[in-house]
Amino acid sequence: MCGIVGYIGKRDAQDVLLSGLRRLEYRGYDSAGIVTIDGSNQATLLRANGKVAELGKLVSTNQNKDSVGIGHTRWATHGEPSEINAHPHRAGDIYVVHNGIIENYKELKAELKDHTFVSGTDTEVLAALINSFYGVDTSLCDAVSKALQLVVGTYGIAVVSTRQPDEVVVARAGSPLIIGVGKDETLIASDASALIGHTSQAIYLNDGEMAICRRDGVELQDLNSQPISAQVETIEVDMQAIQKQGYDHFLLKEISEQPQTLRSTLNGRVIVEDKRIQLGGLNLTVEQLKDIEHVTIIGCGTAYYAGLLASYYLEQLVDNLTVEVVIASEFRYRSFYMPKNSVALVVSQSGETADTLACLREVKRRGVTTLGIINAVGSTIAREVDGGVYVHAGPEISVASTKAFTSQVAALTMFGVQVAQAKGVSVQRTAQYVEELALLPDEIEKVITTHQKEMAEVAKKYASYDHALFLGRDTLFPVALEGALKLKEISYIQAEGYATGELKHGPIALLDDRFFEVVLLMEGWLFDKSISGLSEINARGGHVLAITNSAKEIDAETVVRVDTKLDILAPIALNVLQQLFAYYIAVARGNDVDQPRNLAKSVTVE
């Protein structure tokens, strides 16, 4: 959930590390630090609580020409956010940066009598453990290897030593690490964005692998010091994709990019003239698709809600298909059963989500076919699934996910259509999905263009509230859940999503003047029932914002109407309005929109 950078080469390491940490700020963090080593084997350790800008001030007054070092942005797990708990951590000649959690750190700490601990972190324990093996005749790599064989938990680490200043040793188990290969230099990062502009060639470490990084190359091995062949791949992220390009915030940029990113998701896959879907990468034959009887969609947070919305579409498309959507952090601990002819759809923007990855591995262990719905090319989940669909939404820098949600729903729906095609479902039944998927980018573009200023004004009206309810029926229920999540993430308004029919089963007791309500309404057979829920709120003095695609009269404090050609997929368009609403409320409240408090972009710890 934090960021790692490392460098060994000929350039000023401080500059490279600081630049890399700035690129990783979007992941969420509370402190930052770097250590560099000079030609006389002296280390310069700089750490700061707060933003990377604070670390930058320290660097400006402690500049050097060191050409090797490691850096880190920390999201607190063990020990409060503070300079003393910031990474890198030192023990003897060893300096360590670490993503993940060492679960047995207390037991290890009790055995390390020769080290005086100054922080409350599990990472300092790891540094001390490595140092305990780092004798006169032991290499840095061997010391790291011996230490990691005693560790229980997850880690992505980078280690340097003043005794061996020409090496950076890295290792991973459950937390991503990428090694950038350049000319006479090697870079390390937990996210490819930190490598952009330095190199386009990278080695993606797998779990249980270590690497000795030098200026002139990289040596891979396992924890038992057995050599491993390195596979160098091309990084598929460009510099423009990780810049604001004139927008006030990355979040607004990513909301606005959705027409473009959806076109990338759909391109070559939606064959309008034939009214069919063609997904490459599933690695399933038509017969295997035809045999699918049970689909489990696995995700966390926004990815879970994307799966929940798509599950309605899959059920509508195929009669003899059971679809369940599960929260990864719960599913991994349940005594679940997956029947014959099951497939698991694993949904993750980053492709590194710890709980989702754990579920993937358990499902694979049971022999179930796994398909990834992934945005990050080269990520761990993308590498471990049997097949899948890249959504091609491009990098999401803002912590709150927007464009990935939209593309995930589209990708999952395309999968549903392809299963329906394989099972012989009539073209008449699938055609509307294909046609509306093709329309979706233009319709979302129209929604943004038409309603952006309106949603900014509406947001001002509700920005002072402390509580909100989001309500929707049928396919609008998952959209209500996602709308509530987006609002609470970036505005800090306590917001809850409910099925409209559940209102009188409890939530209606909450209603008073501290609350406003977002009621999602869509033309169709449940419209009148949804209006009944709205009336129940009005009868109790509610403050309702109604978002709808209907032209019918609606009695609400505020009504935002969307004129769209979409019918089945209209909830996706209505959700874009919720994204704008949450964004402008957060702006009105003066919040850090792209890096909301306590949150991290990629949740790589449990």
N, C-alpha and C positions, 0 to 999 in steps of 0.2 A: 504494500500500500504506500510505500515510499519510493524514493528514487536513488539509484546508484549510478555514478559515473567514475571512470578511471581512465588514466592516460599514461603512456610511456612512449617517448619519441624524442624529437629534437626541439619542439616548440615549448613555449612557456606553459607549464602544466596548469598554473593558477588560472590563466585565461581560458584554457580549454575546459577545465572543470567548472568554472563559474558559468560559462556559456551553457554547458550541458545541464547544470542544475536549473538554470532559468528555463530551459526547454521542458524540464520535468515538473515545473511548478504546478501545472494543471492537475497533476495526480493527487494533490492534497498533502499538506505537511504542516509541521508546527515549529521546526528548527532546521538548521542546515550547518554543514561543516565540510572542510577539506583538510587534507594533510599532503604536503609535498616533501620530497627528499632531495637534497643537493649532492654535489659531487664529493663532498667530504663526509657524507653519510649522516648529515644533520637533518632533522625533521622540523618543519614549520606546521604546527597544528593551529587551525583557526576555526572556531565554532561560535554560532550565534543563535539565540532564541528568536523566533519570529520568521520574517520573510528572508528570501535570498538577498534582498537589497541590503539587509543588515550585515550579512556576511560579506557582501560586496564592499561595504565601508571598511571592514577589517582588512580585506585584501588590499584596498587602496593605500592603507598605511603600513602594510607589511609585505610589500611586493618583493618577489625574487625571480630568479631565472631558472628555478628547478624544472626538470623535464620529466618527472615521474610523480604520480600522486593519485589519490582516490578522493571522492567526495560523496555527499549524501544529503538528501532531504528526508527528515524523519516525521512519521505520523505516530504519535505516542501509543504504545501498547503497554510497556512496563516502565513505570516512572513517569512523572508529570512532564509536560513540555518545559524544558529549561536548557540552559547552556551546558550544564554538567551532564545531562542525559543525552545531549546531541552526539551524533556520530561525526567523525571516526572515534572509536574507543581504543585506548592504549593499554598494553600490558607488556612491560619490558621494552624490547625493541620492536614489538608487533603493533600494527595499527589495523583496525578492522572496521568496515562498513557492512551493514547487514539488513536485508529485508526478510521478514518472516517472524516466526516465533519459535524459540527454543523451549520446548515443553518441559524438559527435565532440568531446567537451569538451576533450580533450587538445590537439587541433589548434587549437581556438578559443583555448584558454588560451595557447598559444605565440605567438599573434598579439596578445594583449592586454598589451602592454608597459607601459602606463601605470597598470596596477592592481597593487597589492601584495596577493597572495593570502595569506589567513591560515587558511583552512580546507582540508580535503581533499575538498571536495564538488564535484560538477558544477554545483550550483545557484549557487554563488558565481561560477562562470564565466559562467553565464547572466545574472546581475545585472550583471557587468562588461561583458558584451557589449551589454546594453540601454543601460547608461550611456555606452558609447562612441558611440552614435548620438544621445544625448540632448543636443543642442546648444542654444544660446540660442533658435534659431528653430524647434526641433523639439518637437512635442507628445509627451507621454508615450506616447500610443497609437501614434504613428508610430514612435517609437524601439523599442517592443515589436514592432511589425510587422516592421520592418527586421531586428531581431535574430532573430526566429523564422524568417525566410526562410533563415537560414544554419544553422539547427539541424537535426541528424539525431537522431531518437529520439522519445521519448514525453514528453508534458508535460500537466499541468494547472497553471496558474500564476495567481497574483494579485500585482499590482504596485502599489505606491504610491510617491509622490514628495513630498518636502517642498516642492517648487516648484509642485506642482499638488495641493494637499491636498483638493480637492473632487471627486476622481475615484479610483476603483479600476479598473484595467484587468485583465481576465482573458482567458485563452485556453486552448484545449484541443486536444490531438492524442493520442488514445489513453488519456487519463486523465480520469475524469468530473469535471464541474463543473456545479453547479446554481445559478441565480440566483434568490433569493427576492425577490418584489416585494411591498413593504408600503406603508403610507401614510406618505409623506415619509421613507422609508428603503428601502435596498436591502441585501440580505444575500447572501453568497456561501458555498457549501459544496461539499465533494466528496461529501457524502452527505446525503440529504434529512432524516435524523434530526436534524441540527444546526439545521434550520430550523423543526422542529415547535414550536409555541407562539409563534412569531413571525409566521408567515404560512402560508397554505395555497396561495398562488399562486406558481408557479415557471416559469422558463424553463430548459430543459435544453439546454446548449450541445452542438453537434455538432462532430466533428473539423474542424479548419481554420477554426473560428469564433472571433472575439474579441468582447468587449463592453466598453463604457465604462459603468461603473456610477456613477450619481450619486444624490443624495438624492431627486430628483424623477423618476427614470426610468432606463431602460437603452437604450443605443444599440448595436445589433449590426452587425458587418461581417466580411468575410473578411480574410485576411492581406494582400490587395491594396487594402484600404481601401474595398471596394465594399460598400454597405449591404445588410443582410439583414433580412427581416421576422421579427419576434420572435413566437413562439407561446407564449402563457401557458397553463399547464396546472395542474390541481389536484393537490396532493400527497395521496396516499392512505395516509398513515400517521398513526395517532393516538398521543397521548401515552402512553396506558396500555400500548401494545404495546412500548414501549421502557423500561419500568420493571420492577423485580424483583417487585413486588406481594407482598412478604412472603417470597419464596424466598431462601435463603442465597446462591445463585448464579444467574446467567442460564442456565447450562447445565442445572441441575436444572429450572428453570422451563420451558425449551424441550423437554426430554425429557417433562415432565409435560403439556405442551400438545398433544402429538401426536394424541390422540383428537379434540380440537377442530380442530386445523389440517387433519387428514385429512378431516374432515367438510367443511371449506371447499374442499378439493381435489376432493372427489367430488360435492359438491352440484350437482344439476341435470345431472350428467353420467352417473351410473349409474342407469339406468332398470330397476329390479329386476323390476317386473311384466311388462315386455316382454323381459327377459333381454338387454338391449342397452346399448351405450355411445353417448352422443351428445356429441361434443366440438365446441364452437364455436371459431372462431378459426384452424382449420387452413388455411382458404382453399384447400381442395382439394375437387373434386367426387368423387362416388362412383366415377366412371370413373377419375379420377386416382389415387385410393387403390387401386383394383383393379389398376392397371397397375404399382404399386410392386413391384420384384423385389429390390432391394438397399437395405438400411438401414445407414448408418454413424452410430454414436452417438459423439459427441465430448464429452470432459469432462476435468477434472483432479481429482485427489484423490478426495474423497468423491463428487463428481458422476460421476467415472469408474466408481467401484464401483457406484453406483446404476444406471448404464447397463449394467454387466456383469451385475448380477442380472436386470435387466429383459430383457436379450438372451436369457436362457434361456426366459423366458415368451413372447417374440415367436417364437422358433423352435418352441416347442411349439404355439403357436396356428396358425401358418401354415407349411405344408410347403414351398411354393415361394417361400420368402423367405430370402435370405442376409443375415445380420446380423453386422456386425463392430463392435467397440467399440475406440476408439483413444484414447490419451493425447494431449491436444491439443499439449503441449509437444514431443512427438516427431512427431506427424502433420504438423505444419505444415512440417517440413523434409524429409519423405519424398517420393520421386517416386511418389506414389500415383495410382491410377487408379480412377475411379468410373464404372461402366458406365451404359448407358442405363437409364432408369426407376429411378434412384437417388433417395434422399432422405436428407438429413443432419439428425439430431436433435442439437441443440446444447444441452448441459445446463450450467447455471450458476446457483448460488444468487444471486449478486450481479448477474449480467448484465453484469459489467465485467471478468471474468477475461481477462487480456491474451492468453495463449496461445490460449484458446478463441475469443476475438474474432478473432484473426489467422486461425485455421482457418476460421471462418465466412466471412470476406472472401475467402479463397482458393477455398473451395468455391463461393461465389456467382459468383466470377469465371469459374469453369468451367461456369456455367449450371445447376448442380444446385439443386434445390429445398431450402430450408432451413427447419426448424421449430425454434423455441426451446422448451425446457422450463425456464422462468425463474420465479424467485420475486419479483424486484424489478421492479415496474411502472415503466415509464419509463426503464429502463436501456438502455445502448447496444446490447446484443445483442437485447433485446426490440424495439428500434426498427429493427434492420437485417435481422432474419429475415423470410422470406416469410409466415410464419404461426406458430402454435404454441399452447402451453398455459401459462397462468399457474398456478402450483401453489398460490398463495394461502396459503402457510405463515406469512405475517407476518414481521416483522423477526427476524433471528437476530443476537443481540448477542454471544453467546459465540463465540469464534473457532472452536471445534470444532463442526462441523455435525451436527445430529441430526434435527430435525424436517424440514429440507429434504430430507435423504436419503430419509426415509420417503415424503414427498409426491412426490418425483421418481420413485421406483420406481412409485408408484401411477399417476402421470400417464403414464409410459412404457408401463405395462401397459394402461391404457385406450386409448392409441394403438394398441397391438397388437391389441386386441379390435376396434377400429373398422376396422382394415385387414382383419382376418379376416372381419368382417361384409361389407365391400365385395367381398371375393373369394369370397363364397358359402360360407364355412366353416359347417358345421351349427351350429344353436343348441345342440345337445347338447354340442358341443365347447367352445363359448364360455361356456355358462351358468355353469359352476362358477367361472370367473374373475369374472363379473359378481356372482354371489352372494357370493363371498369378499371382493371389493372392498367390497361393501355392509356386510359383517360387520366389516371391518378396524378401524374406529375403536373399536367396543365391545370387540373382542377385545384391542386394545392397552391400552385403559383397564383391562381386567381384569388384564392382565399387570402393569401398573404398580402397581395397587392391591394385588394379591396378593403381589408379589415384591420390592417396594422395600426393605422392612426386611431381607428375606433376603439380597438382593444387598449391602446395606451390611455385614452380618456376614461374608458370603463374601469381600468385598473386603479386610477386615481380615486375613484368613487369608493373602492373597497379596500384600499391599502391600509386604512387605520384599524381594521378589524383584527381581532386576535384568534378567531376561530372560524372554521368553514366546514360545510358539508357538501360533498359532491355526490350527485344522485343520477343513476341511469338504469334503464332496463335493457335486457337482452344484450346485444353487442355493445350497447352504451354503458353497461355495468363495468367491464374492464377499463373503458375509457374514463369513467368516473374515478376508478382506483388510481389510474395513471395521472389524472389531473390533480388529484389530492396529493399524490407523491411529489409531483413537480412543484406544486405550490409550497409544500412544507420544506422541501429541500433548499429552496433558494430565498424564500420570503420569511421563513421561520414562523409562519402562521400555522397553528395547529389545525390540520385539515384531515378529514376522514372521508373515504369513499364508501358508498353503500349502494346496493340494489334498491331502486325506488320502492319496490314492494316491501322491503324490510324496514321502511321508515317507522311504521307504527309498531314494530316489534322491538322498539327500544330507543333508537336515535332521536325520535321526535321529542323525547323528554328533555333534550339538551337545548332546544330552541329558545333563544331570548335575544335581546338586542346586541349581545356580544358576537353573535353569529351572522354570517351571510351564507347563502345556499346557491350552489351552481346546479341547476337542473338541466340535464341533457335530454332533448326531445327530438324524435325523428319520426317522419311520416311512416305509417305502417300500422299493423294490426294492434300494436301496444300503445299507440299514441294516446288514446283516450284514457287508458289506465295510468299512463304517466301524468296526464293532466290532473287526474284525481289526486295523485301525490302532491303535485304543485298546489292544488287547492287546500290540502291539509296543512301545508306550510303557511299559506296565506292566511288561513283562519287563525293562526297562532302568531300573527305579526311578523312573518318572515321577511327577509330582505333577499329576494331571489334574483339571480342573474340566470336567465334562460338562454341557452345556446341551442339553436334549432335549424333544420333545413326546411321547416314548414312555413307556409304563408298564412296559416290559420291564425285566428286571433288568440293571443296568449296573455293571460293576466299575470304579469310579473313586474317587479320594480324596474328591471332592465331586460330588454330582449335584443339579442344579437342574432340576426337571420343570415343564413348562408344560402346563397343561390348556387346550386351545384347540379351537374348532370349525374352525379354519383347517387346510387341508391344503396346497394348492399355495402359498399365501401365508404359510405358517407361518414361513419364514425371516425375514420382516419382523418378526414378533413376537419371535423369538429374538434378533434384532439389538437390540431395545429393552432386553433384559436385558444385553447387552454394553455398551450405553450407560450403564446404571446402574452396572454393574461398574466401568467405566473412571472414571466420575465419583467413586464412593466410594473407589477406590484413590487418585485424585489428592488427594481431601480428606484421606485418612489420611496421605498423605506430606507434607501441608502446602503443596501447590503453589498457585499462582495459577491457579485452575481456568478462569476466563473469559478470561484473557489470558496464555496459556502463553508461555514465553520464546521469543524468536526468530521467532515466528509473527505473521502479519497476517491479518485476516479476508478482505479482498478483495485478491487478488494482481493488481495492475494494472501490474506491471513484469515483464519477462522474467528 
